[in-house]
Amino acid sequence: MNFLLDEVARATLRLAEAGVPSPRTDAEELAAFVHGVRRGGLHEVADADFDARYWECVARRAAREPLQHITGRAYFRYLELQVGPGVFVPRPETEIMVGWAIDTLRAMDVADPLVADLGTGSGAIAISIAQEVPRSRVYAVDLDAEALSWARRNIDASGRADRVTAHRADMRSALADFDGRMDLVISNPPYVPTAEAAAVPPEVSNHDPAPALWAGADGLDAIRELEAVGRRLLRPGGAMAIEHGDGQGIDIPRLFPEGRGWRDVRNRKDLAHRDRFVVVRRAED
């Protein structure tokens, strides 16, 4: 074992004692970041090249600062995104919902599909759709100026600025020029009930922006608003996908009743086989 790998083993123990959920992975990610190599190349770092800044990063992670804030990057599907304070860090479970959206758009008989990503945050959803559905046009909406600055940075870096447009707006009134025209509306909204604040990990409660987390007593306030927004924006036959929290799947279908023009309401599962997002369609005329 070389010196760096020995330090990684020590860091793993320190992170585990601090309650970090994935101590070995995080210790290796930090070592790779500091030394400018991939995780698989840590054994190639010479002992003389060990950088003591590694332990500064480990201390920050032990204090439960998000790994992505320390490295300044997050991975989402085929993207490497810039993230940091002021923007919600994209999660792997959201990739499943985006995959569904991409498959749905590809199956539509639409030459240039129109997509609204409401509460875009880092821009992960919007950019992924633009990248994987080549003729799509995606409108990324967020009310928070700081979050939207991260989205714009990532949109520019992705080379998709010709087909992803960022808008600072309240989703309830955003994109009025597209009322009744959107082929797909997608959102990872806030859905954490305020009563569950004590159970939220410090990486989330202390670092993710509050507007991206809390959504009233039952966590469904934003999803109730999205029902009205989707009804306004979607064309007949258009589709909508909304991420939600554990245990909320049973309550969400009733928010999209047939009497308001909704059809085919379904819950979809994440990789852990838990209900993670709801999909629904606007009724055809």
SERO-4910 file (N, C-alpha, C, O; in steps of 0.05 Angstrom, whole numbers):
BEGIN
 pado doro    nc1    nc2    nc3   cac1   cac2   cac3    cc1    cc2    cc3    oc1    oc2    oc3
  Met    A     17    -24      0      0      0      0     18     25      0     36     27     16
  Asn    A     12     44    -19     28     68    -19     17     88      3     -3     82     16
  Phe    A     31    110      6     24    128     28     -4    140     25    -19    142     44
  Leu    A    -12    147      0    -38    159     -4    -60    139      3    -79    146     17
  Leu    A    -57    114     -5    -78     94      2    -80     90     32   -101     85     43
  Asp    A    -57     91     45    -57     89     74    -73    113     87    -88    109    106
  Glu    A    -69    136     76    -83    160     86   -113    158     80   -130    167     96
  Val    A   -120    147     57   -148    143     50   -161    124     70   -184    129     78
  Ala    A   -147    103     78   -158     85     98   -163     99    124   -183     95    137
  Arg    A   -144    116    132   -148    132    157   -171    151    154   -187    155    173
  Ala    A   -173    164    131   -195    183    126   -222    169    127   -242    179    136
  Thr    A   -223    144    116   -248    129    116   -258    125    145   -281    128    150
  Leu    A   -240    118    163   -247    114    191   -257    140    203   -277    141    218
  Arg    A   -244    162    196   -252    188    207   -280    196    197   -297    205    213
  Leu    A   -285    191    172   -311    198    161   -333    180    172   -356    189    177
  Ala    A   -327    155    175   -347    136    187   -354    144    215   -377    144    223
  Glu    A   -334    153    231   -339    162    258   -356    187    258   -371    192    277
  Ala    A   -354    203    237   -370    228    235   -398    223    225   -415    241    224
  Gly    A   -404    198    218   -431    191    208   -436    195    179   -459    195    170
  Val    A   -415    199    163   -418    202    134   -428    176    122   -416    155    128
  Pro    A   -449    177    106   -461    152     97   -443    134     80   -446    109     81
  Ser    A   -426    145     64   -409    129     46   -379    137     50   -368    150     33
  Pro    A   -368    130     73   -341    140     80   -319    132     61   -302    149     55
  Arg    A   -318    107     52   -297     98     35   -298    113      8   -278    123     -2
  Thr    A   -322    113     -3   -325    127    -29   -317    156    -27   -303    166    -45
  Asp    A   -326    169     -6   -320    198     -4   -291    203      1   -279    222     -9
  Ala    A   -278    186     17   -250    189     22   -234    186     -4   -215    201     -9
  Glu    A   -242    167    -21   -228    163    -46   -234    186    -66   -216    195    -80
  Glu    A   -259    195    -66   -266    218    -84   -250    242    -77   -240    257    -95
  Leu    A   -247    248    -51   -232    271    -43   -202    268    -50   -189    287    -58
  Ala    A   -192    244    -46   -164    239    -53   -159    243    -83   -139    255    -92
  Ala    A   -178    233    -99   -176    236   -128   -178    266   -136   -163    275   -154
  Phe    A   -196    280   -123   -199    309   -129   -174    325   -123   -164    340   -140
  Val    A   -163    321    -99   -140    336    -91   -115    330   -108    -99    348   -113
  His    A   -112    305   -116    -88    297   -130    -92    296   -160    -73    289   -175
  Gly    A   -116    304   -170   -119    306   -199   -118    280   -214   -109    279   -237
  Val    A   -129    259   -202   -129    233   -215   -157    221   -212   -174    232   -198
  Arg    A   -162    199   -226   -187    184   -222   -185    166   -198   -162    161   -189
  Arg    A   -207    158   -187   -206    141   -163   -190    116   -168   -176    106   -151
  Gly    A   -192    105   -193   -178     81   -199   -148     85   -202   -133     65   -203
  Gly    A   -139    110   -202   -110    116   -205    -97    125   -179    -74    135   -180
  Leu    A   -110    122   -156    -99    131   -131    -73    117   -124    -54    128   -113
  His    A    -71     91   -132    -47     76   -125    -23     85   -141      0     78   -135
  Glu    A    -27    101   -162     -5    111   -179      7    137   -168     28    145   -178
  Val    A     -5    149   -148      5    174   -137     30    168   -120     28    153   -100
  Ala    A     52    179   -127     77    174   -112     75    186    -84     61    206    -79
  Asp    A     89    173    -65     89    182    -38     97    212    -36     86    227    -20
  Ala    A    117    219    -52    127    247    -51    107    267    -61    110    291    -56
  Asp    A     87    258    -76     67    276    -87     42    279    -69     23    292    -77
  Phe    A     42    267    -46     19    269    -28     15    299    -21     33    313    -14
  Asp    A    -11    308    -23    -18    335    -19    -32    337      8    -54    325     11
  Ala    A    -21    352     27    -33    354     54    -60    367     54    -75    366     73
  Arg    A    -67    381     32    -94    393     30   -116    372     31   -139    378     36
  Tyr    A   -108    347     27   -127    325     28   -141    325     55   -165    321     57
  Trp    A   -125    329     77   -137    328    103   -154    352    109   -172    350    126
  Glu    A   -150    374     96   -168    397     99   -195    389     87   -216    396     99
  Cys    A   -195    376     64   -220    367     52   -234    346     69   -259    347     71
  Val    A   -219    328     80   -231    307     97   -244    320    121   -266    312    129
  Ala    A   -231    340    133   -243    354    156   -269    367    148   -288    367    164
  Arg    A   -270    379    125   -295    392    116   -317    371    112   -340    376    120
  Arg    A   -310    348    101   -330    327     97   -339    316    124   -362    309    127
  Ala    A   -320    313    143   -327    303    169   -346    322    184   -362    313    201
  Ala    A   -345    347    177   -363    367    188   -390    367    173   -407    384    178
  Arg    A   -393    348    155   -418    342    140   -423    364    118   -446    368    111
  Glu    A   -402    376    109   -405    393     85   -408    373     61   -393    354     60
  Pro    A   -426    378     43   -430    359     20   -404    355      4   -389    373     -1
  Leu    A   -400    330     -3   -377    324    -20   -376    341    -45   -355    351    -53
  Gln    A   -399    346    -57   -400    361    -82   -393    390    -78   -383    403    -97
  His    A   -398    401    -55   -390    429    -49   -359    431    -47   -347    451    -54
  Ile    A   -347    410    -36   -318    410    -33   -304    407    -60   -285    421    -65
  Thr    A   -314    389    -76   -302    385   -103   -311    404   -124   -298    408   -144
  Gly    A   -335    416   -119   -346    435   -138   -359    422   -162   -364    435   -182
  Arg    A   -364    395   -160   -375    381   -183   -395    360   -174   -392    348   -153
  Ala    A   -414    354   -191   -433    333   -187   -438    318   -213   -437    331   -234
  Tyr    A   -442    293   -212   -446    277   -236   -476    269   -238   -488    262   -219
  Phe    A   -486    272   -262   -515    266   -267   -518    255   -295   -512    269   -315
  Arg    A   -526    230   -297   -528    217   -323   -501    219   -338   -481    208   -328
  Tyr    A   -500    233   -360   -475    236   -375   -461    263   -371   -444    271   -386
  Leu    A   -469    277   -350   -460    304   -346   -441    306   -321   -444    291   -302
  Glu    A   -422    325   -323   -408    334   -299   -416    363   -296   -411    380   -313
  Leu    A   -429    369   -273   -440    395   -268   -425    410   -247   -413    398   -229
  Gln    A   -425    437   -249   -414    454   -229   -435    459   -208   -458    467   -214
  Val    A   -428    455   -182   -447    460   -161   -432    472   -137   -408    472   -136
  Gly    A   -448    483   -119   -436    496    -95   -458    508    -78   -481    503    -83
  Pro    A   -450    524    -58   -471    536    -41   -491    552    -57   -484    567    -76
  Gly    A   -516    549    -50   -538    564    -64   -553    548    -85   -572    558    -96
  Val    A   -544    523    -90   -559    507   -109   -562    479    -99   -545    468    -85
  Phe    A   -585    467   -105   -591    439    -97   -573    420   -112   -570    422   -136
  Val    A   -560    402    -97   -543    382   -110   -560    360   -122   -576    348   -108
  Pro    A   -558    355   -148   -574    334   -161   -568    307   -150   -545    300   -143
  Arg    A   -589    290   -148   -587    264   -135   -590    242   -157   -603    246   -177
  Pro    A   -578    219   -152   -580    197   -171   -608    188   -177   -615    180   -199
  Glu    A   -626    189   -156   -654    179   -161   -668    196   -182   -687    186   -195
  Thr    A   -661    221   -185   -674    238   -205   -667    228   -233   -682    234   -252
  Glu    A   -644    215   -236   -637    205   -263   -657    186   -274   -661    185   -298
  Ile    A   -671    170   -257   -691    151   -266   -714    167   -278   -725    159   -300
  Met    A   -723    188   -265   -745    204   -276   -737    216   -303   -754    217   -321
  Val    A   -713    226   -304   -704    239   -329   -703    218   -352   -709    224   -375
  Gly    A   -694    194   -345   -694    172   -365   -722    167   -376   -726    163   -400
  Trp    A   -742    167   -358   -770    163   -367   -778    186   -385   -790    181   -406
  Ala    A   -771    211   -378   -778    234   -394   -766    232   -422   -779    238   -442
  Ile    A   -741    224   -423   -727    222   -449   -739    201   -466   -744    205   -490
  Asp    A   -746    177   -455   -759    156   -470   -786    166   -480   -794    159   -502
  Thr    A   -801    180   -463   -827    190   -471   -825    210   -494   -841    209   -512
  Leu    A   -806    228   -492   -803    248   -514   -795    234   -540   -805    241   -562
  Arg    A   -777    214   -538   -769    200   -563   -792    186   -576   -793    182   -600
  Ala    A   -811    177   -559   -834    162   -570   -856    179   -581   -874    170   -595
  Met    A   -855    205   -576   -875    224   -586   -871    229   -615   -849    230   -625
  Asp    A   -893    233   -629   -891    239   -657   -890    270   -660   -908    283   -671
  Val    A   -868    281   -650   -864    310   -650   -836    316   -660   -816    305   -649
  Ala    A   -833    333   -680   -807    338   -692   -788    353   -673   -765    346   -670
  Asp    A   -799    374   -660   -783    391   -642   -797    394   -615   -810    415   -611
  Pro    A   -795    375   -598   -811    376   -573   -803    399   -555   -780    407   -553
  Leu    A   -824    410   -542   -821    432   -523   -823    421   -495   -841    406   -489
  Val    A   -804    429   -478   -802    418   -451   -798    441   -431   -784    460   -436
  Ala    A   -813    439   -409   -809    458   -387   -797    443   -363   -809    423   -354
  Asp    A   -775    452   -352   -763    441   -328   -767    462   -306   -754    483   -306
  Leu    A   -785    456   -288   -794    476   -268   -778    471   -241   -779    449   -230
  Gly    A   -764    492   -232   -747    489   -209   -721    476   -217   -712    456   -206
  Thr    A   -708    488   -237   -685    474   -251   -661    471   -234   -645    452   -238
  Gly    A   -656    488   -214   -632    486   -197   -607    487   -213   -602    507   -226
  Ser    A   -591    466   -213   -566    465   -227   -569    463   -257   -549    466   -272
  Gly    A   -593    457   -267   -598    453   -295   -594    424   -304   -595    418   -328
  Ala    A   -590    406   -285   -584    378   -291   -606    365   -309   -599    352   -329
  Ile    A   -631    369   -302   -653    357   -317   -654    369   -345   -655    355   -365
  Ala    A   -654    395   -346   -657    409   -372   -635    402   -392   -640    396   -415
  Ile    A   -610    403   -382   -588    397   -399   -587    368   -408   -582    362   -432
  Ser    A   -594    350   -390   -595    321   -398   -615    316   -420   -609    302   -439
  Ile    A   -639    328   -417   -659    324   -438   -649    336   -465   -652    323   -485
  Ala    A   -638    360   -464   -628    372   -489   -606    356   -501   -605    353   -526
  Gln    A   -590    344   -485   -567    328   -495   -577    301   -508   -566    292   -528
  Glu    A   -597    289   -495   -605    262   -503   -630    262   -522   -637    241   -532
  Val    A   -643    285   -525   -665    287   -544   -657    310   -563   -664    333   -558
  Pro    A   -642    304   -584   -627    325   -599   -643    348   -610   -632    370   -613
  Arg    A   -669    345   -617   -684    367   -628   -702    380   -608   -719    397   -615
  Ser    A   -700    373   -583   -717    385   -562   -708    414   -556   -685    421   -560
  Arg    A   -727    429   -547   -722    456   -537   -732    457   -508   -755    452   -503
  Val    A   -714    464   -490   -720    461   -461   -719    489   -448   -700    505   -452
  Tyr    A   -739    495   -432   -741    520   -418   -738    514   -388   -755    502   -376
  Ala    A   -716    524   -377   -708    518   -349   -716    542   -332   -706    564   -336
  Val    A   -734    537   -313   -745    558   -296   -737    555   -267   -738    533   -256
  Asp    A   -729    577   -255   -724    578   -226   -728    606   -216   -720    625   -230
  Leu    A   -740    609   -193   -745    635   -181   -720    646   -167   -717    670   -165
  Asp    A   -703    628   -158   -680    636   -142   -657    645   -160   -647    629   -177
  Ala    A   -648    669   -157   -627    680   -174   -601    666   -171   -587    661   -191
  Glu    A   -593    658   -147   -568    644   -142   -568    617   -156   -549    609   -169
  Ala    A   -590    602   -152   -592    576   -165   -591    578   -195   -577    563   -209
  Leu    A   -605    598   -205   -605    602   -234   -578    609   -246   -572    603   -269
  Ser    A   -562    622   -230   -535    629   -239   -518    603   -243   -502    601   -262
  Trp    A   -522    583   -226   -509    558   -229   -520    544   -254   -504    532   -270
  Ala    A   -546    545   -258   -558    532   -282   -546    545   -307   -539    530   -326
  Arg    A   -545    571   -308   -534    584   -332   -505    577   -337   -496    573   -360
  Arg    A   -490    574   -316   -462    566   -318   -460    538   -331   -443    534   -348
  Asn    A   -477    520   -321   -476    493   -331   -487    491   -360   -477    475   -376
  Ile    A   -507    507   -366   -518    508   -393   -496    517   -412   -492    505   -433
  Asp    A   -482    538   -406   -461    548   -423   -439    528   -426   -429    523   -449
  Ala    A   -431    515   -404   -409    495   -405   -417    470   -421   -400    457   -433
  Ser    A   -443    464   -422   -452    440   -436   -452    443   -467   -453    423   -481
  Gly    A   -451    468   -476   -454    473   -505   -482    470   -515   -486    468   -540
  Arg    A   -502    471   -497   -530    468   -505   -546    494   -503   -571    493   -502
  Ala    A   -532    516   -501   -546    541   -497   -564    549   -520   -582    566   -517
  Asp    A   -560    536   -543   -578    542   -566   -605    529   -562   -625    536   -575
  Arg    A   -607    509   -544   -632    495   -540   -642    493   -511   -663    482   -506
  Val    A   -627    504   -493   -635    506   -465   -635    536   -457   -615    549   -458
  Thr    A   -659    546   -449   -662    574   -442   -669    576   -413   -689    564   -404
  Ala    A   -654    591   -398   -659    595   -369   -677    619   -365   -673    640   -377
  His    A   -697    616   -348   -716    637   -341   -717    641   -311   -722    621   -297
  Arg    A   -714    665   -302   -719    670   -273   -748    678   -271   -757    700   -280
  Ala    A   -764    661   -259   -793    666   -257   -805    647   -236   -794    626   -230
  Asp    A   -829    655   -227   -845    638   -210   -859    618   -228   -872    626   -248
  Met    A   -857    593   -222   -868    573   -241   -898    576   -244   -909    567   -264
  Arg    A   -911    588   -225   -940    590   -227   -949    608   -250   -971    606   -260
  Ser    A   -931    626   -258   -938    644   -280   -918    643   -303   -921    658   -322
  Ala    A   -898    626   -300   -876    626   -320   -885    615   -347   -904    599   -349
  Leu    A   -871    624   -368   -874    613   -395   -903    615   -406   -913    597   -419
  Ala    A   -916    638   -399   -944    641   -408   -946    640   -438   -968    633   -448
  Asp    A   -926    647   -453   -927    646   -482   -930    617   -493   -936    613   -516
  Phe    A   -924    598   -475   -926    570   -483   -950    556   -472   -951    531   -472
  Asp    A   -969    570   -461   -993    557   -450  -1006    539   -471  -1011    547   -493
  Gly    A  -1011    514   -463  -1024    495   -480  -1006    484   -502  -1016    472   -521
  Arg    A   -980    489   -501   -962    481   -523   -940    461   -514   -928    448   -531
  Met    A   -935    459   -489   -913    442   -480   -919    412   -484   -941    403   -478
  Asp    A   -899    398   -494   -902    369   -497   -896    355   -472   -907    333   -466
  Leu    A   -878    366   -455   -871    353   -430   -864    374   -409   -850    393   -415
  Val    A   -874    370   -385   -867    386   -362   -855    367   -341   -866    346   -336
  Ile    A   -832    375   -330   -818    358   -311   -809    375   -288   -801    399   -292
  Ser    A   -809    364   -264   -800    379   -241   -790    361   -219   -802    340   -214
  Asn    A   -769    369   -206   -760    358   -180   -765    380   -160   -747    395   -153
  Pro    A   -790    382   -149   -797    404   -132   -789    399   -103   -780    377    -96
  Pro    A   -792    420    -86   -789    414    -57   -811    396    -48   -834    399    -56
  Tyr    A   -805    376    -32   -826    358    -22   -821    347      6   -834    328     14
  Val    A   -803    360     21   -798    351     48   -818    364     67   -819    389     68
  Pro    A   -834    348     82   -852    360    102   -836    375    123   -816    366    133
  Thr    A   -846    398    131   -833    414    151   -830    399    178   -811    404    193
  Ala    A   -849    381    183   -848    366    208   -825    346    209   -818    336    230
  Glu    A   -813    340    186   -791    320    185   -763    333    185   -743    320    178
  Ala    A   -762    359    192   -736    373    190   -715    360    207   -691    359    199
  Ala    A   -722    349    230   -702    337    247   -689    312    236   -667    304    243
  Ala    A   -703    299    217   -693    274    206   -677    278    181   -666    259    170
  Val    A   -675    303    171   -660    308    147   -630    310    152   -622    323    172
  Pro    A   -613    296    137   -584    296    142   -573    325    140   -584    341    126
  Pro    A   -552    330    155   -540    357    156   -530    366    129   -530    390    123
  Glu    A   -521    348    112   -513    356     85   -535    370     70   -530    387     54
  Val    A   -560    361     76   -583    372     63   -594    397     78   -596    418     66
  Ser    A   -600    394    103   -613    415    118   -595    440    122   -605    462    122
  Asn    A   -568    436    123   -550    458    128   -538    470    102   -526    491    103
  His    A   -542    456     80   -528    465     56   -546    468     31   -541    486     15
  Asp    A   -565    451     27   -583    455      4   -601    479     10   -609    483     33
  Pro    A   -608    495    -10   -625    518     -6   -653    510      4   -665    492     -6
  Ala    A   -662    525     25   -688    518     37   -711    517     17   -728    500     20
  Pro    A   -713    536     -2   -735    534    -21   -736    509    -38   -757    502    -49
  Ala    A   -714    495    -39   -713    469    -54   -720    445    -37   -722    423    -47
  Leu    A   -725    450    -11   -730    428      7   -759    427     18   -773    407     14
  Trp    A   -767    448     31   -791    447     47   -816    454     31   -817    472     15
  Ala    A   -838    439     37   -863    442     21   -887    438     38   -905    423     31
  Gly    A   -888    451     61   -912    451     78   -913    427     96   -895    410     97
  Ala    A   -935    425    111   -938    405    131   -936    376    120   -925    359    133
  Asp    A   -948    372     97   -948    345     86   -928    341     63   -926    320     51
  Gly    A   -913    363     56   -894    361     34   -905    363      6   -890    359    -13
  Leu    A   -931    368      4   -944    367    -23   -952    394    -33   -964    396    -54
  Asp    A   -944    416    -19   -953    443    -28   -944    449    -56   -960    458    -73
  Ala    A   -919    444    -62   -909    450    -89   -921    433   -110   -926    442   -133
  Ile    A   -927    408   -103   -939    390   -123   -968    398   -129   -977    395   -151
  Arg    A   -982    408   -109  -1008    419   -114  -1007    442   -134  -1024    444   -152
  Glu    A   -987    459   -131   -984    481   -150   -976    471   -178   -985    482   -198
  Leu    A   -960    450   -179   -951    439   -205   -975    428   -220   -975    428   -244
  Glu    A   -995    418   -206  -1018    407   -220  -1031    430   -237  -1038    425   -260
  Ala    A  -1034    453   -225  -1046    475   -240  -1028    485   -262  -1037    492   -284
  Val    A  -1002    486   -257   -982    495   -277   -982    475   -300   -982    484   -324
  Gly    A   -982    449   -295   -982    430   -317  -1007    432   -333  -1007    429   -358
  Arg    A  -1030    436   -320  -1055    439   -334  -1055    463   -353  -1067    462   -374
  Arg    A  -1040    484   -344  -1038    508   -361  -1019    504   -384  -1025    512   -407
  Leu    A   -996    492   -379   -975    491   -400   -978    468   -420   -971    472   -443
  Leu    A   -988    446   -412   -987    422   -429  -1007    423   -452  -1030    433   -448
  Arg    A   -999    414   -475  -1018    410   -497  -1034    385   -491  -1027    369   -474
  Pro    A  -1057    381   -505  -1072    356   -502  -1054    332   -509  -1041    332   -530
  Gly    A  -1053    312   -492  -1035    289   -497  -1007    293   -486   -992    274   -486
  Gly    A  -1001    317   -476   -974    321   -465   -970    307   -439   -990    298   -426
  Ala    A   -945    303   -431   -939    287   -407   -925    304   -386   -913    325   -391
  Met    A   -928    295   -361   -916    309   -338   -903    288   -320   -914    266   -316
  Ala    A   -880    295   -308   -866    278   -289   -857    295   -265   -846    316   -269
  Ile    A   -863    285   -241   -857    300   -217   -845    281   -196   -857    261   -189
  Glu    A   -821    288   -186   -809    272   -165   -823    278   -139   -833    300   -134
  His    A   -823    258   -121   -835    261    -95   -819    244    -74   -802    229    -82
  Gly    A   -826    248    -49   -812    234    -28   -823    207    -21   -844    199    -31
  Asp    A   -808    193     -4   -817    167      6   -844    169     19   -849    187     36
  Gly    A   -862    151     12   -889    150     25   -909    169     14   -932    168     22
  Gln    A   -901    187     -4   -920    207    -15   -935    196    -39   -955    208    -48
  Gly    A   -925    175    -51   -937    165    -76   -966    158    -73   -981    161    -92
  Ile    A   -975    149    -50  -1002    141    -46  -1021    165    -46  -1045    162    -53
  Asp    A  -1011    189    -40  -1028    213    -38  -1029    229    -63  -1048    245    -67
  Ile    A  -1009    226    -81  -1007    244   -104  -1028    239   -126  -1038    259   -137
  Pro    A  -1034    214   -133  -1054    211   -155  -1080    226   -151  -1092    234   -171
  Arg    A  -1089    229   -126  -1114    243   -123  -1112    273   -129  -1133    286   -132
  Leu    A  -1088    283   -131  -1084    311   -138  -1087    316   -168  -1088    339   -177
  Phe    A  -1089    294   -184  -1091    296   -213  -1117    281   -222  -1115    261   -236
  Pro    A  -1140    292   -215  -1165    278   -221  -1173    279   -251  -1166    298   -265
  Glu    A  -1187    260   -260  -1197    260   -287  -1215    284   -293  -1216    294   -315
  Gly    A  -1229    293   -272  -1246    316   -275  -1232    342   -283  -1244    360   -293
  Arg    A  -1206    342   -279  -1190    366   -287  -1174    360   -313  -1157    375   -321
  Gly    A  -1181    338   -326  -1168    332   -352  -1143    315   -351  -1128    316   -370
  Trp    A  -1139    301   -329  -1115    284   -327  -1122    255   -333  -1144    245   -327
  Arg    A  -1102    241   -344  -1105    213   -350  -1080    198   -343  -1058    210   -342
  Asp    A  -1082    172   -339  -1059    153   -337  -1039    162   -315  -1015    163   -319
  Val    A  -1050    168   -292  -1033    175   -269  -1019    149   -258  -1033    130   -251
  Arg    A   -993    150   -257   -978    126   -248   -954    135   -231   -942    155   -235
  Asn    A   -949    118   -211   -924    122   -195   -903    104   -207   -908     81   -215
  Arg    A   -878    115   -209   -855    100   -219   -835     97   -196   -833    114   -179
  Lys    A   -819     76   -197   -801     69   -176   -772     77   -182   -764     79   -205
  Asp    A   -757     81   -161   -728     86   -164   -713     60   -163   -724     38   -162
  Leu    A   -686     62   -162   -670     37   -163   -673     21   -137   -666     -3   -137
  Ala    A   -683     33   -116   -688     18    -91   -716      7    -90   -725     -3    -69
  His    A   -731      9   -113   -758     -2   -115   -778     13    -97   -797      2    -88
  Arg    A   -772     39    -92   -791     56    -77   -804     75    -97   -792     85   -115
  Asp    A   -830     80    -92   -844    101   -108   -828    127   -106   -823    137    -85
  Arg    A   -820    138   -130   -803    161   -130   -813    184   -146   -807    207   -140
  Phe    A   -829    178   -167   -840    200   -183   -866    192   -195   -871    168   -200
  Val    A   -883    212   -200   -909    207   -212   -909    217   -241   -897    237   -247
  Val    A   -922    202   -259   -925    210   -286   -954    212   -293   -970    196   -282
  Val    A   -961    230   -310   -990    235   -317   -991    248   -344   -972    260   -353
  Arg    A  -1014    245   -357  -1018    257   -384  -1043    274   -384  -1062    269   -370
  Arg    A  -1042    295   -400  -1065    312   -405  -1083    297   -425  -1074    284   -444
  Ala    A  -1109    298   -419  -1128    284   -437  -1127    296   -465  -1123    320   -468
  Glu    A  -1131    279   -485  -1133    288   -512  -1159    303   -516  -1179    297   -502
  Asp    A  -1160    323   -534  -1185    337   -540  -1205    318   -553  -1227    326   -559
***
